[in-house]
Amino acid sequence: MANSLQGFSWTMLLLLCAIQEMGAWAMQTSVESPGLRQAGDPALLAGGRVKRGWVWNQFFVVEEYTGTEPLYVGKIHSDSDEGDGSIKYTISGEGAGTIFLIDEITGDIHATERLDREQKTFYTLRAQARDRQTDQLLEPESEFIIKVQDINDSEPRFLEGPYIGSVAELSPIGTSVMQVMASDADDPTYGSSARVVYSVLEGEQHFTVDSKTGVIRTAVADLDRETQDRYEVVIRATDMAGQLGGLSGSTTVTIVVTDVNDNPPRFPQKMYQFSIVETAPVGTAIGRVKAEDSDVGENTDMTYQVKDEEGVEMFKVTTDSNTQEAVISIQKPLDYESKKVHTVVVEALNKFVDPRFVDLGTFRDQTIVRVSVLDVDEPPEFRPPSNLMEVQEDAHVGSVVGIVTALDPDTANHPVRYAIDRSTDTERIFDIDANTGAIVTGKVLDRETAGWHNITVLAMEADNHSQVSRASLRIRILDVNDNPPELATPYEAAVCEDAKPGQLIQTISVVDRDEPQSGHRFYFMLAPEATNNHHFSLLDIKDNTAAVHTQRVGFNRQEQDVYLLPILVVDSGPPALSSTGTLTIRICGCDSNGAIQSCNSTAYVVSATLSPGALIALLVCILILVVLVLLILTLKRHHKSHLTSEDDEDMRDNVIKYNDEGGGEQDTEAYDMSALRSLYDFSEIKGGDGGGGLGEGVPSGNPASELHALPQWVQSPDLDFSVFRDYICKKVEQADEDLSVPPYDSFQTYAFEGSDSPVPSLSSINTWSSGSEQDFSYLGAWGPRFRQLAALYAGRRGEEDSEES
C-alpha cells in the first residue's frame, strides 16, 4: 500500500511539473514569437516593427527525470531567424555539450542526463546566434540560467545522533529531557518538501515530542530509577508537513533516569551477633554491619550512631567511607565476670537528605547488635591500686612497710603469690611475703642516703606463673633526727690589731642533713672550754645564724697571732643533737683605713684555703711548665749543633770547590784570605831583603811559620810560588789522612798553576807592565774589601813614578 501511494505521488508530481513546464514554454514561445510584442513597447506605440534583443531569464528542468527520451528544457530564438536554416545556434557554459544539447537549427535545448537538485540547483550558460555561411555573430552573446526544479526525493535525517539524554526520577509531567533536530536536503523555498514534523514511534507511554521543535518531554510523573534506569525512545521526522506521501526518517534516543535520594537506608537483618575476648584492648573492632540503600552515588552515603546509653558508654561506631559500613569497636575495657553479653542499638541514616521527599517516610533505620564477651584466664589484679608507702628511717630490719593485695579476677579465683622484681631493688633493701603481700625492710634505712625507693611488685597465680601482673610501688623514707648540726664551712676570720670592742668579726651559719617536718631551729653558744674567754663574744641572732664580736681593746700579734674559738651548735630535735665547731681568728696588721696589710701566717692561710684538688692541679701545671722549658732548651741545643755541623760542612765545601784563578776580593767570601795575606811578608824570611827570593832558612814543618814566610807582591818581580804549592799540598795530605770526613774528590783534583805554566797568568796582580797609564786611586773609595788591592796598586804606581824620575 505504501509503495503504491509513493508511486502515485511520483506520477502526480511529474504531471504537475509537465503542465507547469508546458505553460512556461507556451508563454515563452508566445513572448519570443516575432509577431508578438509586450504591452507598452515603444515599437508598438510607433506602429512600426522593431527588432528585439534576445534575453532569457531562466529555464526550468525537473530533477530526477527518469524518461527514455531527452527532456525538453526550452528554446532560444533570434528575431532575425526566418526559418530557412541560415542561422546556427550554439551554447556554452556549465554542462553545455554534455548535460545540455541544443539543436543548431531550431534552438531547442534538451537535457540528456538525470539531474539532482541536492547536488546542483542551477546551471549558467551563454547562447549565440551566428550566420551559418559566414559564421558572423548575428546577436550579442546572451547569458541564461537553467534551474533544476525540486521534487520531494530526500527524506529527513538526524545528523547529530546518537542522542543520549537524562532526566531525574520522579520528575513532573512535561519536564524537558532534550531536543532532537532532523534536516531535509530538499528545497525549503519550494513547496513542503523540506517541512518536517516530529512524532514518537516507540516510548510514547513515558515521553512525548513537540512536533515542530523536536523537544522531548516526560509524559508521566512516576519515573523510578530503581525500577528502570533507562529508556530507548524512537523519534520519527516526516517531511511534506506530515501529509500523505511525505518521506520520513527516525532515530533512537537513549534517556537515562538519574537518581534522587528517595529511598531510606534499610538493614538487611534486624539483629547481628558478634563475640570478643574480654582482654581485647580498647579500640579493637568487633564487627561490621551495613544498611542497604537502593539509591546510587552520594545518595547512599551513610552515618551510623549508637542509640542506647549502655552501648554509647561501652562501644563506638564509625563509618567506613569506602564501603559505607558501620565499624563497631570497643570504647571501654570488657569484663566477662561483670557482664557477659552487651546489647547495642545501631542506627543508620542518610548523610544527604532531599527535603522534596521527606514526606515519603523516615530516612533512617535501626538494628540490634549483640556482643558476647568470652572469658580468658587473666592475671591477678592489684586492689586497691595505691602505690605509695612510708616508713621511718630508724625502722628495724624486718619492720612491715605495708601490704599489697591482688586478686584473681577469673571465676576460678586461683590463689595469688607475690614477689619483688629484683631489677628494681638490686640491693635487696625490701622483702615481701609471698603469701600475704606484706612488704618488710631487709636492711637498715638511711634517708640521707636515699629518701625514696621505687620498686615493682609482681603478683602471679600460684599454679600458673605466666599470669603475672606488675605494680609500681613508691616507698618514702621518713626523716628522724639522727644527724647533728655542723658549721656550714671551716670559718676563718681576721682582726686588726687596733680593733675596738663590739666590732663584728664573723657571721656563722650551720647545716643539718636532717629535714624535720617543722623546719630547722638551731641554737648557738660558746663551748664550755671557752667560757673563760675574754677576747670574743657570741650572739645568737635567732634566725639560725650567730655573730662573733670583739670583746677587748686591741690585740698584739707578736704575743698571739691566732685564736681558736670553739662554738657549740644545738638543733631542736627531738632528740636534740649538738656539735662543736671551731672559728679560727687571725690577728693582722692593718692600715689607717682598717684594710688588712699582712698576717704572720699568710702562707698557711692560703694553703689551708686550697683544696687538695686545687693543689694537685697547681703541681701539674708547674710540672708541665718545667717539661716545656726542658724541651725548648733541648730543641735549641739540637738546632745549634745542627747549624754548627752545617756551617762546617759549608766551609769545607767552599774550600773544596775553591779552584778560581783570581777573582779579586770576592775570593774572601769563600776562604779567609788573611791567612794567605800573612804569607806575603818577606822581611821575616830574608831579614829585610827587598828581593823577591825565598830565604834558605825557611822552616818547612810548621805551618804557622809558613803563613808568615810568604813574600809581598810588591817587593820583587821574581816571585816563587813553591810556598803556595807546599802549603796546599800539606793541607791536601792532612785532609786525606783525616778519617772523620769523606774523601771529597775536589781534594784529589785540586790543581795549582805554577811558574812552569805555558800560558802567563791573567791576574791583574801578577801584571808587571810598566807602560800602563791607568790611575788606580779610585780603588780606595770602594770600601774595606778592596783596601789591600788599592794598597798593592798604589805601591806599584809609586815605584813606577820613582823609576821614571
C-alpha positions in Angstrom: 0.0 0.0 0.0 2.8 2.4 0.9 4.6 1.6 -2.4 1.5 2.2 -4.4 0.9 5.6 -2.7 4.5 6.5 -3.2 4.3 5.7 -7.0 1.1 7.7 -7.2 2.7 10.7 -5.6 5.6 10.5 -8.1 3.1 10.3 -11.0 1.2 13.3 -9.8 4.4 15.3 -9.3 5.6 14.5 -12.9 2.1 15.6 -14.3 2.2 18.8 -12.3 5.8 19.5 -13.4 4.9 18.8 -17.1 1.8 21.0 -17.0 3.8 23.8 -15.4 6.7 23.3 -17.9 4.3 23.4 -20.9 2.7 26.5 -19.6 6.0 28.2 -19.2 7.2 27.0 -22.6 3.9 28.3 -24.2 4.4 31.7 -22.5 8.0 31.9 -23.6 7.2 30.9 -27.2 4.5 33.5 -27.4 6.7 36.2 -26.0 9.6 35.3 -28.3 7.5 35.0 -31.4 8.4 37.6 -34.0 4.8 38.9 -34.3 4.2 39.4 -30.5 5.1 42.4 -28.5 4.8 43.3 -24.9 2.3 45.9 -23.8 3.9 49.3 -23.6 6.7 48.5 -26.0 7.8 51.8 -27.8 7.9 49.9 -31.1 4.3 49.1 -30.8 3.4 52.6 -29.9 5.3 53.9 -33.0 3.3 51.5 -35.2 6.4 50.0 -36.8 8.2 46.7 -36.4 11.5 46.9 -34.4 13.9 44.1 -33.9 14.1 42.8 -30.3 17.2 41.7 -28.5 17.1 38.1 -27.2 17.3 37.9 -23.4 16.2 34.9 -21.3 15.8 35.0 -17.5 15.8 31.3 -16.8 14.6 27.8 -17.9 13.3 25.1 -15.6 14.0 21.4 -15.7 12.6 18.8 -13.3 15.2 16.8 -11.3 15.4 13.1 -11.2 13.7 12.7 -14.7 13.5 9.0 -15.5 12.2 9.1 -19.1 13.9 7.3 -22.0 14.0 10.4 -24.3 16.0 13.6 -23.6 14.0 16.1 -21.5 13.0 19.2 -23.3 14.2 22.3 -21.4 13.4 25.3 -23.7 14.1 27.1 -26.9 16.3 30.1 -27.8 15.4 32.1 -30.9 16.5 35.2 -32.7 14.2 37.7 -34.4 16.4 37.6 -37.4 15.7 33.9 -37.9 13.4 33.5 -40.9 13.3 29.7 -40.6 15.5 29.0 -43.6 18.2 27.4 -41.6 20.7 30.2 -42.2 21.2 30.8 -38.5 23.2 28.5 -36.3 22.5 28.4 -32.5 25.2 27.4 -30.1 25.5 27.4 -26.3 28.5 27.3 -23.9 29.0 27.2 -20.1 28.1 24.7 -17.4 27.0 21.4 -18.8 27.0 22.6 -22.4 27.6 19.8 -24.8 27.4 17.2 -22.1 24.3 17.6 -20.0 22.6 20.1 -22.2 22.4 19.8 -26.0 21.0 22.4 -28.5 19.6 22.0 -31.9 21.6 24.3 -34.1 18.8 25.0 -36.5 15.7 25.3 -34.2 17.5 26.4 -30.9 15.7 23.6 -28.9 17.6 22.7 -25.7 17.3 19.2 -24.2 18.8 17.7 -21.0 20.4 14.3 -21.6 21.3 13.4 -18.0 19.3 12.9 -14.8 19.8 16.0 -12.6 19.9 16.2 -8.9 18.9 19.5 -7.3 20.6 18.5 -4.0 23.9 18.4 -5.8 23.5 21.4 -8.1 20.5 23.8 -8.1 21.1 25.7 -11.3 23.4 25.9 -14.4 24.6 29.2 -16.1 25.0 29.1 -19.9 25.6 31.5 -22.7 23.8 31.5 -26.1 25.0 32.7 -29.5 23.3 33.1 -32.9 25.7 33.1 -36.0 25.3 33.2 -39.7 25.8 29.7 -40.9 27.7 30.7 -44.0 29.9 33.5 -42.7 29.9 32.4 -39.0 29.3 36.0 -38.2 27.7 36.8 -34.8 24.2 38.0 -35.5 23.1 38.5 -31.9 25.2 39.6 -28.9 26.0 36.7 -26.6 23.3 36.3 -24.1 23.5 34.6 -20.6 20.7 32.5 -19.3 20.1 30.1 -16.3 18.6 26.6 -16.3 17.2 26.0 -12.8 16.7 22.4 -11.5 13.2 22.1 -10.3 13.0 20.3 -6.9 10.9 17.3 -6.2 10.5 15.5 -2.8 13.2 13.0 -3.2 15.1 13.4 0.1 13.9 12.1 3.5 14.6 13.9 6.8 17.8 12.8 8.5 19.0 13.1 12.1 22.6 14.1 11.7 23.6 14.7 15.3 22.9 11.2 16.7 23.2 9.1 18.6 21.2 11.0 21.1 21.6 10.5 24.9 19.6 12.5 27.4 18.9 12.3 31.1 16.1 13.2 33.4 15.8 12.9 37.2 13.4 10.2 38.5 10.0 11.4 39.9 10.2 14.5 37.7 6.8 16.1 37.0 4.9 15.7 33.7 6.3 17.9 30.9 9.8 18.1 32.2 12.1 18.8 29.3 14.6 16.0 28.6 16.4 17.1 25.4 15.9 18.3 21.8 16.4 16.5 18.5 16.6 18.0 15.1 16.3 16.5 11.6 17.4 18.1 8.3 15.9 17.7 4.8 18.0 18.2 1.7 15.0 19.3 -0.4 14.4 22.9 -1.3 12.8 24.6 1.7 11.6 27.5 -0.5 9.6 25.4 -2.9 6.6 23.5 -1.7 6.5 21.4 1.5 9.3 19.0 0.6 11.6 20.3 3.4 8.8 21.0 6.0 9.5 18.4 8.8 7.3 17.4 11.7 8.2 15.0 14.7 6.4 12.2 16.3 7.2 9.3 18.8 7.2 5.8 17.3 8.3 3.9 20.5 8.2 5.0 24.1 5.1 7.2 23.8 3.9 5.8 27.2 6.6 7.7 29.1 7.7 10.5 26.7 6.3 13.0 24.2 7.9 15.1 21.5 7.0 18.6 20.2 6.0 18.1 16.5 7.6 21.4 15.4 10.6 21.9 17.8 11.6 18.3 18.5 11.8 18.8 22.3 11.3 15.6 24.2 9.4 15.8 27.5 8.2 13.4 30.2 4.7 12.1 29.8 4.4 10.6 33.3 5.4 11.7 36.8 6.4 8.3 38.3 9.6 7.5 36.6 11.5 5.3 39.1 15.2 4.7 38.6 15.2 1.8 40.9 12.5 0.1 38.6 14.0 1.2 35.2 17.1 3.4 34.9 17.0 4.0 31.1 14.6 4.1 28.1 15.0 3.8 24.4 12.7 6.2 22.6 12.3 6.2 18.8 11.6 9.7 17.2 10.4 10.0 13.6 10.7 13.1 11.4 8.4 13.4 8.3 8.5 16.0 5.5 5.6 17.4 3.5 4.4 18.6 6.9 3.4 15.1 7.7 1.0 14.8 4.7 0.3 11.7 2.9 3.2 10.8 0.6 5.8 12.6 2.6 9.2 11.0 3.3 10.4 10.2 6.9 13.5 9.3 8.9 13.9 8.1 12.5 16.4 8.0 15.3 16.7 6.3 18.7 17.1 8.5 21.8 18.6 6.9 25.0 17.1 8.6 28.0 18.9 7.9 31.4 16.9 8.3 34.5 19.1 9.8 37.2 18.9 9.1 40.9 17.4 11.1 43.6 17.5 10.3 47.3 14.0 8.9 47.5 14.9 5.6 49.3 15.8 5.3 53.0 18.6 3.0 54.3 17.5 -0.4 55.4 19.4 -3.0 57.4 19.1 -6.5 55.8 18.9 -8.0 59.3 17.2 -6.8 62.5 19.9 -8.4 64.7 23.6 -9.1 64.4 25.7 -11.2 66.8 29.5 -10.8 67.5 31.8 -12.2 70.1 35.2 -10.9 71.5 37.5 -11.9 74.3 37.5 -9.8 77.4 41.2 -8.9 77.2 40.8 -7.2 73.9 42.4 -3.7 74.1 40.4 -0.5 73.8 39.8 0.4 70.1 39.6 -3.2 68.9 37.0 -3.6 66.1 34.3 -6.1 67.0 32.5 -6.4 63.6 30.8 -4.5 60.7 27.2 -4.0 59.7 25.8 -2.2 56.7 22.5 -0.7 55.8 21.4 -1.2 52.2 20.2 1.8 50.0 18.6 1.4 46.6 19.9 4.8 45.6 23.3 5.4 44.0 26.2 7.8 44.4 26.3 10.2 47.3 22.6 9.4 48.0 23.9 6.1 49.6 26.4 7.9 51.9 25.6 6.8 55.5 26.2 7.8 59.0 25.9 5.4 61.9 25.4 6.0 65.6 24.7 4.1 68.8 21.3 4.9 70.3 21.2 3.2 73.7 23.1 4.6 76.7 24.8 1.4 77.6 26.1 1.0 74.1 27.3 4.6 73.9 29.4 4.1 77.0 31.0 0.8 76.1 31.1 0.9 72.2 31.9 3.3 69.4 30.5 3.2 65.9 32.4 4.7 62.9 31.6 4.8 59.2 33.9 3.3 56.6 33.9 6.0 53.9 34.8 3.4 51.2 32.3 0.7 51.9 29.7 2.7 53.9 29.8 0.1 56.6 29.4 0.7 60.3 32.5 -0.4 62.2 31.8 -1.3 65.9 34.8 -1.1 68.2 35.4 -1.2 72.0 35.4 2.0 73.9 36.0 0.7 77.4 37.6 -2.5 78.7 35.4 -5.5 78.8 35.0 -7.9 81.8 33.5 -11.3 81.4 33.0 -11.6 85.2 31.0 -8.3 85.3 28.8 -8.7 82.1 28.9 -11.5 79.6 26.6 -10.0 76.9 26.1 -6.4 75.7 23.2 -5.3 73.5 23.9 -2.3 71.2 21.2 -0.5 69.1 22.8 0.9 65.9 21.0 3.4 63.8 21.8 4.2 60.1 20.7 7.4 58.4 21.4 9.1 55.1 24.0 11.8 55.1 22.3 13.9 52.4 18.5 14.1 52.7 16.5 15.6 49.9 13.7 17.7 51.5 11.4 17.2 48.5 11.0 13.5 49.5 10.7 13.8 53.3 7.0 13.0 53.1 7.9 9.6 51.6 8.9 8.4 55.1 11.7 8.4 57.6 15.2 8.1 56.1 16.8 6.1 58.9 16.7 2.5 60.2 17.9 0.6 63.3 19.3 -2.8 64.1 20.3 -4.6 67.3 23.9 -5.8 67.8 24.6 -8.4 70.5 28.2 -8.6 71.7 29.2 -11.8 73.6 32.2 -11.4 75.9 34.5 -14.5 76.0 36.2 -15.5 79.2 40.0 -15.8 79.3 42.5 -16.6 82.1 43.5 -13.2 83.3 46.4 -12.3 85.6 45.7 -11.1 89.2 44.6 -7.5 89.7 46.0 -5.3 92.5 43.4 -3.8 94.8 43.4 -1.0 95.8 45.8 0.5 93.2 47.6 2.7 95.8 51.3 2.9 95.1 52.7 5.0 98.0 54.0 3.7 101.3 56.0 5.4 104.1 58.5 4.1 106.7 60.8 5.9 109.1 64.5 5.6 108.5 65.2 4.2 112.0 62.9 1.3 111.5 64.4 -2.0 112.4 65.2 -4.7 109.8 62.0 -6.8 109.3 59.6 -3.9 110.0 56.4 -4.0 108.0 56.2 -1.2 105.5 52.8 -2.0 104.0 50.7 -4.7 102.4 49.8 -5.1 98.8 46.7 -7.1 97.7 46.0 -8.8 94.4 43.0 -11.0 93.4 42.4 -13.3 90.5 39.5 -11.7 88.5 38.5 -15.1 87.0 35.6 -17.1 88.4 38.1 -19.8 89.4 39.7 -17.3 91.8 43.1 -19.0 92.0 45.4 -18.2 94.9 48.0 -15.4 94.3 51.7 -15.3 95.1 53.8 -12.2 95.4 57.4 -11.3 94.6 59.6 -8.2 94.1 61.3 -7.5 90.8 64.9 -7.5 91.9 65.9 -5.4 88.9 64.2 -2.5 90.7 65.7 -3.5 94.1 69.2 -4.7 93.4 70.4 -4.0 97.0 67.5 -6.1 98.5 66.5 -3.3 100.8 63.0 -4.7 101.0 61.4 -8.1 101.1 57.8 -9.3 100.5 55.8 -12.2 102.0 54.9 -14.5 99.0 51.5 -15.4 100.5 50.3 -12.2 102.3 52.0 -9.5 100.2 53.5 -7.8 103.3 56.5 -5.7 102.4 59.2 -5.5 105.1 62.6 -3.9 105.4 65.5 -6.0 104.5 68.3 -3.6 105.5 68.9 -0.5 107.7 67.4 2.6 106.0 69.1 5.9 105.7 67.0 8.8 104.5 70.1 11.0 103.9 71.4 8.3 101.5 68.2 7.6 99.7 64.9 9.3 100.6 62.7 7.4 98.0 62.7 3.9 96.7 60.8 2.7 93.6 60.2 -1.0 93.4 58.0 -3.2 91.3 55.8 -5.9 92.9 54.8 -9.0 91.0 51.5 -10.9 91.6 51.0 -14.2 89.9 48.7 -17.2 90.0 50.0 -19.9 92.3 49.5 -22.7 89.7 50.3 -20.6 86.6 53.2 -18.2 87.0 52.8 -17.0 83.4 49.8 -15.0 84.5 51.7 -12.1 86.1 50.7 -8.6 87.0 53.0 -5.8 87.9 52.5 -2.8 90.2 54.9 0.1 90.8 55.3 1.0 94.4 56.9 4.2 95.8 58.3 4.0 99.3 59.1 7.2 101.1 61.7 7.2 103.9 60.6 9.5 106.7 63.2 11.5 108.5 64.3 11.2 112.1 66.8 13.5 113.8 69.9 11.4 113.7 72.5 13.9 112.3 73.9 16.8 114.5 74.2 20.3 113.0 77.6 21.4 111.7 79.2 24.7 110.8 78.5 25.5 107.2 82.2 25.9 106.4 85.5 25.9 108.3 85.2 29.6 109.2 88.3 31.8 109.4 88.3 35.5 110.4 90.9 38.2 110.5 91.0 41.0 113.2 93.2 44.1 113.1 95.5 44.7 116.0 93.8 48.0 116.8 90.2 46.5 116.8 87.7 48.1 119.1 85.3 46.3 121.5 82.0 45.2 119.9 83.4 45.0 116.4 81.7 42.3 114.2 84.2 39.7 113.2 82.2 36.9 111.5 78.6 35.7 110.9 78.3 31.9 111.1 75.6 29.5 109.9 75.1 25.8 110.2 73.9 22.9 108.1 71.9 19.8 109.1 71.4 16.7 106.9 68.1 16.0 108.6 64.8 17.5 107.3 62.3 17.9 110.2 58.8 18.5 109.2 58.6 21.5 111.4 61.7 23.0 109.9 65.2 23.7 111.4 65.8 25.6 114.6 69.4 26.0 115.8 70.9 27.4 119.0 74.5 28.8 119.2 76.7 29.2 122.3 80.4 29.1 123.2 81.7 25.7 124.1 82.3 25.1 127.8 86.1 25.2 127.3 85.7 28.8 126.0 83.6 30.1 129.0 86.7 32.0 130.4 87.3 33.7 127.0 87.5 37.5 127.4 88.5 38.3 123.9 85.4 37.5 121.8 81.7 37.1 122.4 79.0 35.1 120.5 75.5 36.4 119.8 72.6 34.1 118.7 70.6 36.2 116.2 67.6 33.8 116.4 67.4 33.2 112.6 69.7 30.1 112.6 72.8 32.3 112.4 75.1 33.8 115.0 77.5 36.8 115.1 81.0 36.9 116.7 82.2 40.3 118.1 85.4 41.5 119.7 85.3 42.0 123.5 88.6 43.8 124.2 90.6 46.8 123.0 93.4 46.0 120.7 95.5 42.8 120.0 99.2 42.2 119.7 100.1 39.6 117.1 103.6 39.4 118.4 102.2 37.9 121.6 99.5 35.8 119.9 98.6 35.9 116.3 95.9 33.1 116.2 92.8 32.5 118.4 90.7 29.4 118.2 87.1 29.9 119.3 85.0 26.7 119.9 81.3 27.2 119.2 78.6 24.7 120.3 75.6 24.3 117.9 72.4 22.5 119.1 69.3 21.6 116.9 65.7 21.5 118.0 65.4 17.6 117.9 63.8 15.5 119.0 66.1 14.4 120.3 68.3 17.5 120.3 71.7 16.9 118.8 74.8 19.1 119.0 78.3 19.5 117.7 81.2 21.8 118.3 82.9 23.8 115.6 86.0 26.0 115.7 86.3 29.5 114.4 89.9 30.5 113.6 90.7 34.1 114.2 94.0 35.6 113.0 95.5 38.9 114.2 96.7 41.0 111.3 98.3 44.4 110.7 96.0 47.0 109.1 96.4 50.5 107.7 94.6 53.6 109.0 91.5 52.7 107.0 91.2 49.2 108.5 92.4 47.3 105.4 94.5 44.3 106.3 98.1 44.6 105.2 99.7 41.4 106.4 99.3 38.4 108.7 102.0 36.3 110.2 100.7 33.1 108.7 99.5 34.3 105.3 101.1 31.4 103.5 99.5 29.0 105.9 96.1 30.6 105.3 96.5 30.4 101.6 97.5 26.8 101.7 94.7 26.0 104.1 92.1 27.5 101.9 93.2 25.5 98.9 91.5 22.2 98.4 93.6 19.0 97.7 92.3 19.1 94.1 93.5 22.7 93.6 96.9 21.8 95.0 97.2 18.8 92.7 96.2 21.0 89.7 98.8 23.6 90.7 101.5 21.0 90.9 100.5 19.5 87.5 100.7 23.0 85.9 104.2 23.6 87.4 105.4 20.2 86.1 104.1 20.9 82.6 105.9 24.3 82.6 109.2 22.6 83.6 108.8 19.9 80.9 108.2 22.6 78.3 111.3 24.6 79.3 113.4 21.5 79.2 112.0 20.6 75.8 112.7 24.1 74.4 116.3 24.0 75.7 116.8 20.6 74.1 115.5 21.7 70.8 117.6 24.9 70.8 120.8 22.8 71.6 120.0 20.3 68.9 119.3 23.1 66.4 122.6 24.9 67.4 124.6 21.7 66.9 122.9 21.1 63.6 123.7 24.6 62.4 127.3 24.2 63.5 127.6 21.0 61.5 126.1 22.7 58.5 128.5 25.6 58.8 131.4 23.3 59.0 130.2 21.4 56.0 129.6 24.6 54.1 133.2 25.8 54.9 134.6 22.6 53.9 132.6 22.6 50.7 133.8 26.1 49.9 137.5 25.1 50.4 137.0 22.0 48.2 135.4 23.9 45.5 137.8 26.8 45.5 139.5 26.5 42.1 139.3 30.0 40.8 142.5 31.5 39.5 141.7 35.0 40.5 138.6 37.0 41.1 139.7 39.8 43.3 138.3 40.5 46.7 135.3 38.2 46.1 137.5 35.3 47.0 137.3 36.3 50.6 133.7 35.1 50.7 134.8 31.5 50.0 138.0 31.4 52.1 139.7 33.6 54.7 142.3 35.4 52.7 144.0 36.8 55.7 145.9 33.5 56.1 147.4 33.9 52.6 147.9 37.6 53.0 150.1 37.0 56.0 152.4 34.8 53.9 153.5 37.8 51.8 155.8 39.2 54.4 159.4 38.6 53.0 161.1 40.7 55.6 160.7 38.0 58.2 162.3 35.4 55.9 165.1 37.3 54.4 165.8 39.7 57.1 164.8 42.9 55.4 165.9 41.9 52.0 163.9 43.6 49.3 164.5 40.8 46.8 161.8 38.5 45.7 163.7 35.3 46.6 162.9 33.0 49.4 165.4 32.6 52.2 167.1 29.3 52.9 166.2 29.3 56.5 162.5 28.9 55.9 161.2 26.2 58.1 159.0 23.7 56.4 157.5 21.7 59.1 155.5 24.5 60.9 152.5 25.7 59.1 152.4 28.8 61.3 155.9 29.8 60.1 154.8 29.2 56.6 151.9 31.6 56.9 154.4 34.4 57.8 157.1 33.4 55.3 155.3 34.3 52.1 156.8 37.3 50.2 154.9 40.5 49.4 154.0 41.1 45.8 155.5 44.5 45.6 159.0 43.6 46.9 160.3 41.6 44.0 159.4 41.0 40.4 160.6 37.4 40.6 158.1 35.5 42.8 158.4 31.9 43.9 155.1 30.0 44.1 156.6 27.0 45.8 155.5 28.2 49.1 151.9 28.2 47.9 152.3 24.7 46.4 153.9 23.3 49.5 151.3 24.8 51.8 148.4 23.5 49.7 149.9 20.1 49.3 150.3 19.8 53.1 146.7 20.7 53.5 145.7 18.1 51.0 147.7 15.4 52.8 146.1 16.4 56.1 142.6 16.1 54.6 143.4 12.7 53.1 144.6 11.4 56.4 141.5 12.7 58.3 139.2 9.6 58.7 136.3 11.6 60.1 135.4 13.2 56.8 134.6 11.6 53.4 137.3 11.7 50.7 135.9 14.6 48.7 137.1 14.4 45.1 138.0 18.0 44.9 141.0 17.5 47.2 142.4 15.0 44.8 141.7 17.1 41.7 143.0 20.4 43.2 145.3 21.9 40.6 147.7 24.8 41.1 149.1 26.9 38.3 152.9 27.2 39.0 155.7 29.1 37.3 156.0 26.5 34.6 152.6 27.2 33.1 152.9 27.7 29.3 150.4 30.5 29.4 151.1 33.6 31.6 148.7 34.4 34.4 145.8 36.7 33.6 145.6 38.0 37.1 145.9 41.7 37.4 148.0 41.2 40.5 150.7 39.4 38.5 150.8 42.0 35.8 154.1 43.9 35.7 153.5 46.0 32.7 155.3 49.3 33.3 153.6 51.1 30.4 150.2 51.4 31.9 149.0 54.9 32.5 145.8 53.9 34.4 145.2 55.5 37.7 144.0 53.1 40.4 143.4 55.6 43.1 139.7 55.1 42.8 140.1 51.7 44.4 140.5 53.4 47.8 136.8 54.5 47.6 135.4 51.0 47.1 135.4 50.1 50.8 137.4 47.9 53.1 137.1 44.8 50.9 139.3 46.5 48.2 141.7 48.1 50.7 144.5 45.6 50.1 144.1 45.8 46.3 144.2 49.5 46.4 147.4 49.4 48.5 149.1 47.0 46.0 148.3 49.1 43.0 149.2 52.3 44.9 152.6 50.8 45.7 153.2 49.8 42.1 152.2 53.3 41.0 154.7 54.9 43.3 157.6 52.6 42.2 156.9 53.4 38.5 157.0 57.1 39.3 160.3 56.8 41.1 161.8 54.8 38.3 160.7 57.4 35.7 162.2 60.2 37.8 
